[in-house]
Amino acid sequence: QVQLQESGPGLVKPSQTLSLSCTVSGGSITTKYYYWSWIRQAPGKGLEWIGMIIYSGSTFYSPSLKSRTAISRDTSKNQFTLQLSSVSPEDTAVYYCVGGVAGHAMDTWGQGTLVIVSS
């Protein structure tokens, strides 16, 4: 039912802000009880949860990234966004947007987008 698509620049310079958007189809981001998350995987590493925004607009962040992370939404476009500031090469990763309904076992994943942090 729900489909997600990431979009944004594939190359970001160190110290700049990484900005990505996720467009959701097949369900409204404001519908109870949907949640919308950002997850990344750096080369050779496992999946890392970045944060999420839920149907009400409340946000939650990984403690390790909270100081640099902002997740927001545009309900008119049925999109939610990720902003990760002060990036370094360690932030190079495939970034995924993920969504689902509270209480359901399966999430829906976007295809992922590679973001390289480099000069």
Z-matrix of the N, CA and C atoms (Angstrom, degrees):
N
C 1 1.467
C 2 1.534 1 111.58
N 3 1.318 2 115.98 1 -54.72
C 4 1.461 3 121.21 2 -177.03
C 5 1.524 4 109.72 3 -89.89
N 6 1.324 5 115.79 4 134.93
C 7 1.452 6 122.71 5 174.11
C 8 1.530 7 109.05 6 -125.85
N 9 1.332 8 116.20 7 144.59
C 10 1.453 9 121.55 8 -178.72
C 11 1.519 10 109.71 9 -130.12
N 12 1.326 11 115.98 10 144.76
C 13 1.450 12 121.82 11 -179.03
C 14 1.528 13 109.59 12 -139.51
N 15 1.330 14 116.58 13 119.62
C 16 1.457 15 121.50 14 176.82
C 17 1.525 16 110.06 15 -81.60
N 18 1.317 17 115.74 16 150.94
C 19 1.450 18 120.87 17 173.94
C 20 1.516 19 109.75 18 -153.47
N 21 1.329 20 115.49 19 152.80
C 22 1.445 21 121.58 20 179.23
C 23 1.511 22 110.96 21 149.80
N 24 1.314 23 117.01 22 174.11
C 25 1.463 24 120.77 23 -179.11
C 26 1.519 25 112.43 24 -62.71
N 27 1.317 26 115.62 25 143.03
C 28 1.456 27 120.67 26 178.61
C 29 1.515 28 114.11 27 -91.52
N 30 1.314 29 117.24 28 -6.19
C 31 1.456 30 121.95 29 -179.19
C 32 1.518 31 109.01 30 -136.26
N 33 1.320 32 116.32 31 128.31
C 34 1.455 33 123.01 32 179.03
C 35 1.519 34 108.45 33 -131.65
N 36 1.310 35 115.80 34 139.79
C 37 1.457 36 119.75 35 179.60
C 38 1.524 37 111.31 36 -82.48
N 39 1.328 38 117.29 37 148.73
C 40 1.465 39 119.96 38 176.69
C 41 1.517 40 111.87 39 -54.64
N 42 1.311 41 114.85 40 143.38
C 43 1.464 42 126.09 41 -178.43
C 44 1.527 43 113.46 42 79.88
N 45 1.317 44 117.95 43 -11.49
C 46 1.457 45 120.43 44 179.14
C 47 1.531 46 110.94 45 -85.56
N 48 1.318 47 115.78 46 -179.14
C 49 1.450 48 122.07 47 -178.84
C 50 1.522 49 110.53 48 -103.31
N 51 1.311 50 115.39 49 128.36
C 52 1.452 51 122.65 50 174.48
C 53 1.517 52 108.38 51 -83.85
N 54 1.325 53 117.25 52 125.67
C 55 1.460 54 121.88 53 -178.81
C 56 1.519 55 109.89 54 -127.50
N 57 1.315 56 116.06 55 125.53
C 58 1.453 57 122.68 56 178.44
C 59 1.521 58 109.83 57 -132.53
N 60 1.319 59 115.45 58 151.73
C 61 1.449 60 121.55 59 175.35
C 62 1.517 61 109.61 60 -123.00
N 63 1.308 62 115.72 61 150.88
C 64 1.452 63 122.12 62 175.20
C 65 1.516 64 108.47 63 -126.59
N 66 1.315 65 115.92 64 118.75
C 67 1.451 66 121.34 65 177.97
C 68 1.516 67 109.58 66 -94.46
N 69 1.312 68 115.85 67 128.52
C 70 1.460 69 122.42 68 -176.51
C 71 1.518 70 109.46 69 -107.74
N 72 1.316 71 116.42 70 132.10
C 73 1.453 72 122.22 71 172.85
C 74 1.521 73 108.93 72 -126.58
N 75 1.317 74 115.89 73 154.96
C 76 1.448 75 120.69 74 -179.96
C 77 1.511 76 114.62 75 86.46
N 78 1.300 77 117.59 76 2.14
C 79 1.452 78 122.07 77 178.67
C 80 1.510 79 110.23 78 -176.19
N 81 1.300 80 116.29 79 144.16
C 82 1.458 81 121.61 80 178.74
C 83 1.518 82 110.30 81 -80.94
N 84 1.319 83 116.87 82 137.66
C 85 1.458 84 120.13 83 179.85
C 86 1.521 85 112.04 84 -68.89
N 87 1.315 86 117.33 85 -12.77
C 88 1.459 87 120.78 86 179.27
C 89 1.523 88 113.38 87 -97.04
N 90 1.309 89 117.73 88 -1.36
C 91 1.460 90 120.78 89 -178.00
C 92 1.520 91 111.47 90 -75.22
N 93 1.331 92 115.44 91 132.06
C 94 1.460 93 119.77 92 174.07
C 95 1.521 94 109.96 93 -64.48
N 96 1.261 95 119.21 94 135.49
C 97 1.424 96 132.59 95 -0.48
C 98 1.538 97 110.08 96 -119.58
N 99 1.315 98 115.84 97 53.63
C 100 1.465 99 121.19 98 -177.78
C 101 1.528 100 112.07 99 -69.16
N 102 1.322 101 115.18 100 146.92
C 103 1.452 102 122.69 101 171.62
C 104 1.528 103 108.44 102 -125.65
N 105 1.319 104 116.85 103 152.02
C 106 1.467 105 122.63 104 -174.42
C 107 1.524 106 108.32 105 -137.39
N 108 1.327 107 116.01 106 116.72
C 109 1.458 108 122.00 107 -170.59
C 110 1.519 109 112.32 108 -120.15
N 111 1.318 110 114.36 109 159.10
C 112 1.461 111 122.70 110 168.94
C 113 1.517 112 108.89 111 -116.26
N 114 1.324 113 116.15 112 131.80
C 115 1.452 114 123.80 113 179.77
C 116 1.519 115 107.55 114 -134.62
N 117 1.322 116 117.01 115 145.85
C 118 1.456 117 119.68 116 179.13
C 119 1.517 118 111.02 117 -134.16
N 120 1.328 119 114.83 118 160.26
C 121 1.448 120 121.69 119 176.12
C 122 1.521 121 108.68 120 -138.33
N 123 1.316 122 115.93 121 112.07
C 124 1.453 123 121.78 122 177.03
C 125 1.519 124 109.42 123 -78.97
N 126 1.327 125 117.85 124 156.71
C 127 1.468 126 120.17 125 -179.99
C 128 1.521 127 112.17 126 -54.90
N 129 1.321 128 115.78 127 128.03
C 130 1.455 129 121.45 128 178.29
C 131 1.509 130 115.22 129 74.38
N 132 1.325 131 117.99 130 6.82
C 133 1.454 132 121.26 131 -178.58
C 134 1.523 133 110.80 132 -121.17
N 135 1.303 134 115.33 133 171.06
C 136 1.443 135 121.28 134 179.85
C 137 1.520 136 112.78 135 -84.87
N 138 1.309 137 114.58 136 -179.81
C 139 1.456 138 120.82 137 178.63
C 140 1.521 139 110.41 138 -71.07
N 141 1.316 140 115.89 139 139.58
C 142 1.456 141 122.20 140 178.91
C 143 1.520 142 109.55 141 -127.46
N 144 1.317 143 116.16 142 123.36
C 145 1.452 144 121.16 143 176.71
C 146 1.521 145 110.12 144 -76.79
N 147 1.310 146 116.82 145 129.58
C 148 1.458 147 122.16 146 -177.97
C 149 1.524 148 110.98 147 -96.30
N 150 1.306 149 116.24 148 -49.12
C 151 1.451 150 120.24 149 -178.92
C 152 1.510 151 110.47 150 171.65
N 153 1.327 152 115.02 151 -176.23
C 154 1.455 153 119.29 152 -176.96
C 155 1.515 154 111.01 153 -155.94
N 156 1.313 155 114.88 154 159.29
C 157 1.450 156 122.88 155 169.10
C 158 1.519 157 106.75 156 -127.45
N 159 1.310 158 116.43 157 135.08
C 160 1.452 159 119.93 158 -177.45
C 161 1.528 160 110.44 159 -102.71
N 162 1.318 161 115.61 160 178.55
C 163 1.459 162 121.50 161 -171.33
C 164 1.529 163 113.86 162 -55.46
N 165 1.325 164 116.49 163 -31.53
C 166 1.454 165 120.92 164 -177.49
C 167 1.522 166 113.11 165 -81.47
N 168 1.336 167 117.12 166 -12.04
C 169 1.443 168 121.94 167 -175.24
C 170 1.510 169 114.45 168 100.86
N 171 1.311 170 118.02 169 -7.06
C 172 1.456 171 120.99 170 176.56
C 173 1.520 172 110.53 171 -66.08
N 174 1.321 173 116.41 172 144.55
C 175 1.458 174 121.90 173 -178.37
C 176 1.511 175 111.60 174 -119.72
N 177 1.330 176 115.25 175 153.52
C 178 1.448 177 123.49 176 179.05
C 179 1.522 178 107.37 177 -143.30
N 180 1.337 179 116.46 178 140.48
C 181 1.455 180 120.73 179 -173.73
C 182 1.516 181 111.82 180 -131.52
N 183 1.328 182 115.10 181 152.62
C 184 1.453 183 120.61 182 170.46
C 185 1.521 184 109.31 183 -62.72
N 186 1.332 185 117.84 184 132.61
C 187 1.465 186 118.83 185 179.43
C 188 1.521 187 113.99 186 -55.62
N 189 1.319 188 117.58 187 -34.00
C 190 1.453 189 120.95 188 -177.31
C 191 1.520 190 113.39 189 -72.83
N 192 1.316 191 117.58 190 -18.16
C 193 1.451 192 121.97 191 -177.31
C 194 1.519 193 114.03 192 -120.46
N 195 1.303 194 117.21 193 -4.39
C 196 1.455 195 121.67 194 -172.48
C 197 1.518 196 113.47 195 -53.91
N 198 1.323 197 116.63 196 -40.80
C 199 1.451 198 119.77 197 -175.56
C 200 1.521 199 113.07 198 -66.20
N 201 1.325 200 116.95 199 -19.05
C 202 1.460 201 121.16 200 -177.59
C 203 1.521 202 113.70 201 -112.47
N 204 1.318 203 118.17 202 0.91
C 205 1.458 204 121.84 203 -168.98
C 206 1.519 205 112.28 204 -113.13
N 207 1.318 206 115.11 205 139.17
C 208 1.459 207 121.50 206 171.99
C 209 1.522 208 108.66 207 -139.75
N 210 1.307 209 116.04 208 121.98
C 211 1.457 210 122.21 209 176.31
C 212 1.522 211 108.08 210 -112.42
N 213 1.308 212 116.24 211 132.19
C 214 1.449 213 121.17 212 -179.29
C 215 1.519 214 109.32 213 -140.19
N 216 1.327 215 116.06 214 -178.86
C 217 1.452 216 119.11 215 -179.37
C 218 1.517 217 110.88 216 -144.94
N 219 1.317 218 114.82 217 157.45
C 220 1.454 219 123.18 218 173.45
C 221 1.520 220 105.95 219 -125.63
N 222 1.303 221 116.30 220 99.42
C 223 1.462 222 119.78 221 -174.08
C 224 1.525 223 112.35 222 -67.92
N 225 1.329 224 117.72 223 -28.36
C 226 1.456 225 120.22 224 179.15
C 227 1.518 226 112.00 225 -66.59
N 228 1.328 227 116.82 226 -26.72
C 229 1.459 228 122.10 227 178.37
C 230 1.521 229 112.48 228 -103.89
N 231 1.324 230 116.78 229 -1.68
C 232 1.456 231 122.48 230 -176.16
C 233 1.532 232 110.66 231 53.68
N 234 1.329 233 114.70 232 47.84
C 235 1.453 234 122.09 233 -178.40
C 236 1.516 235 110.21 234 -126.03
N 237 1.317 236 115.62 235 152.50
C 238 1.452 237 120.60 236 165.65
C 239 1.522 238 108.42 237 -129.38
N 240 1.328 239 115.40 238 152.68
C 241 1.452 240 120.77 239 -168.03
C 242 1.517 241 111.52 240 -127.26
N 243 1.318 242 114.30 241 158.78
C 244 1.454 243 122.87 242 175.52
C 245 1.519 244 108.77 243 -124.80
N 246 1.316 245 116.14 244 132.12
C 247 1.449 246 122.22 245 170.42
C 248 1.522 247 108.14 246 -126.03
N 249 1.317 248 115.95 247 120.83
C 250 1.451 249 122.86 248 178.55
C 251 1.515 250 107.24 249 -120.33
N 252 1.301 251 116.79 250 112.52
C 253 1.457 252 121.85 251 -172.86
C 254 1.524 253 111.71 252 -90.69
N 255 1.328 254 114.51 253 166.35
C 256 1.463 255 122.54 254 174.85
C 257 1.518 256 112.58 255 49.39
N 258 1.305 257 116.42 256 51.18
C 259 1.459 258 120.16 257 -174.53
C 260 1.523 259 111.33 258 -74.96
N 261 1.318 260 114.66 259 156.54
C 262 1.450 261 124.45 260 176.48
C 263 1.522 262 108.08 261 -133.61
N 264 1.328 263 118.29 262 172.03
C 265 1.470 264 119.07 263 177.93
C 266 1.527 265 114.20 264 -56.27
N 267 1.332 266 117.81 265 -24.44
C 268 1.461 267 120.36 266 177.49
C 269 1.521 268 112.71 267 -67.40
N 270 1.312 269 117.31 268 -14.64
C 271 1.463 270 121.34 269 176.62
C 272 1.521 271 112.44 270 -86.03
N 273 1.319 272 117.90 271 -3.62
C 274 1.455 273 120.68 272 174.69
C 275 1.521 274 109.54 273 -60.68
N 276 1.322 275 116.67 274 125.75
C 277 1.457 276 120.35 275 -175.32
C 278 1.517 277 109.69 276 -171.76
N 279 1.314 278 114.89 277 167.92
C 280 1.452 279 121.26 278 165.26
C 281 1.518 280 107.07 279 -87.61
N 282 1.304 281 116.38 280 124.77
C 283 1.454 282 122.32 281 -177.77
C 284 1.526 283 109.46 282 -105.05
N 285 1.326 284 114.81 283 130.82
C 286 1.454 285 122.11 284 -179.35
C 287 1.524 286 110.54 285 -118.34
N 288 1.315 287 116.63 286 141.80
C 289 1.446 288 119.97 287 164.37
C 290 1.522 289 108.35 288 -101.22
N 291 1.306 290 115.53 289 142.65
C 292 1.456 291 122.70 290 -172.41
C 293 1.518 292 108.41 291 -137.77
N 294 1.310 293 115.91 292 138.89
C 295 1.447 294 119.69 293 178.85
C 296 1.511 295 112.35 294 -141.11
N 297 1.310 296 115.12 295 163.99
C 298 1.449 297 120.48 296 178.88
C 299 1.507 298 111.30 297 -179.98
N 300 1.312 299 114.67 298 -171.03
C 301 1.460 300 122.48 299 -179.26
C 302 1.517 301 108.20 300 -117.37
N 303 1.303 302 116.05 301 134.07
C 304 1.454 303 120.77 302 178.15
C 305 1.522 304 110.44 303 -55.18
N 306 1.312 305 115.26 304 132.66
C 307 1.446 306 120.99 305 -179.54
C 308 1.510 307 115.17 306 93.15
N 309 1.325 308 117.53 307 -10.48
C 310 1.458 309 121.46 308 177.58
C 311 1.517 310 109.90 309 -94.95
N 312 1.323 311 116.67 310 143.28
C 313 1.455 312 121.64 311 -175.01
C 314 1.523 313 113.02 312 -74.48
N 315 1.320 314 117.73 313 -32.01
C 316 1.455 315 121.59 314 -172.35
C 317 1.524 316 111.93 315 -103.76
N 318 1.330 317 114.50 316 134.31
C 319 1.459 318 122.03 317 172.30
C 320 1.518 319 109.63 318 -97.28
N 321 1.322 320 115.85 319 161.52
C 322 1.453 321 122.72 320 171.75
C 323 1.518 322 108.76 321 -108.35
N 324 1.319 323 116.06 322 128.17
C 325 1.464 324 122.29 323 -176.95
C 326 1.520 325 111.22 324 -108.89
N 327 1.322 326 115.86 325 143.74
C 328 1.444 327 120.30 326 165.85
C 329 1.513 328 109.90 327 -73.28
N 330 1.311 329 116.70 328 173.11
C 331 1.459 330 119.90 329 -177.55
C 332 1.519 331 112.79 330 -75.01
N 333 1.310 332 118.01 331 -16.52
C 334 1.446 333 122.89 332 -179.17
C 335 1.518 334 111.84 333 91.92
N 336 1.306 335 115.41 334 149.91
C 337 1.458 336 120.87 335 176.29
C 338 1.524 337 109.16 336 -137.44
N 339 1.316 338 115.90 337 131.68
C 340 1.464 339 121.44 338 -179.98
C 341 1.513 340 109.54 339 -80.49
N 342 1.322 341 115.55 340 127.82
C 343 1.455 342 122.00 341 174.10
C 344 1.521 343 108.23 342 -119.21
N 345 1.318 344 115.88 343 122.57
C 346 1.458 345 122.10 344 179.32
C 347 1.517 346 108.85 345 -106.64
N 348 1.315 347 115.80 346 128.36
C 349 1.457 348 121.45 347 175.84
C 350 1.519 349 107.51 348 -100.64
N 351 1.303 350 115.89 349 111.22
C 352 1.454 351 121.04 350 -176.03
C 353 1.517 352 109.61 351 -162.39
N 354 1.325 353 114.70 352 153.13
C 355 1.451 354 120.09 353 173.97
C 356 1.512 355 111.88 354 -80.14
